[in-house]
């Protein structure tokens, strides 16, 4: 039986436990996949036909001239073929099929075989053992772009749907689905065409807004840094001199600023108050105006 956690080098079935990322160099499917219709523009030109909306694949799924192995080698013209079980994960249930495969003549691995792309049938062939319908993977894209649904929540909802319809196999793990979805979207032309009118499509400098969200501990790998991180090779703009913090204040002289702060902090206004001799005339006039205000004047409001 097949393992719903999709570990390439094993065929033992297991429950939906956390599993390592499947040992797959690259998926069997590699041909371009059209984006979902709801995110296509009227000006988009697709050089490849979209998959059928309702998938009724033949059994077994046949090899073709574009079939390949996960090592990247394309099937030669003549090979000995055989069939093996193939599970397709859909939106609400898993379906058992058979798939036609052939031993790879390049990597000579007992589990790595040539397999059909299956893209024209609306199936993403992961490793000749498991496939995912385009409908399922596009469903997560739709939810993620409209409600920011995390992978774990989507996988949990699929487990419940599979249990409701008594699926012959449970849905895969969150790790597996995350890996499959990212690989699937790499084959889709999701570029919006938006670009800066001055800098073009690939500007040399990009200024990004900062966020307070931290990385998950499971993503702590060497080389993962926030966009604001600097290094010894970071460019330096030497044309900007921010200066000291005192130069940014309205009263740059620290001693004079303390005198004015002390005056405002007094519980009652004194009749006489002398500022430093180097006080600017405008500030001296403002202090004199403050001292001669009426006690209950509306122009004098105590603030902290």
Buried (B, 14 or more C-beta within 10 A) or exposed (E): EBBBBBBBEBEEEBEBEEBEEBEBEBBBBBEEBBBBEEBEEEEEEEEEEBBEEEBEBEBBBBBEEEBBBBBEBEBEEEBEBEBBBBBBBBBBBBBEBEBBBBBBEEBEBEBBBBBBBBBBBBBBBBBBBBBBBBBBBBBBBEBBEEEEBEBEEBBBBBBEBBEEEEBEBBBBBBBBBBBBBEBBBEBBBEEEEEEEEEEEEEEEEEEEEEEEEEEEEEEEEEEEEEEEEEEEEEEEEEEEEEEEEEEEEEBEBEEBBEBBEEBEEEEEBEEEBEBEEEBEEEBEEEBEEBEEEEEEEEEEEEEE
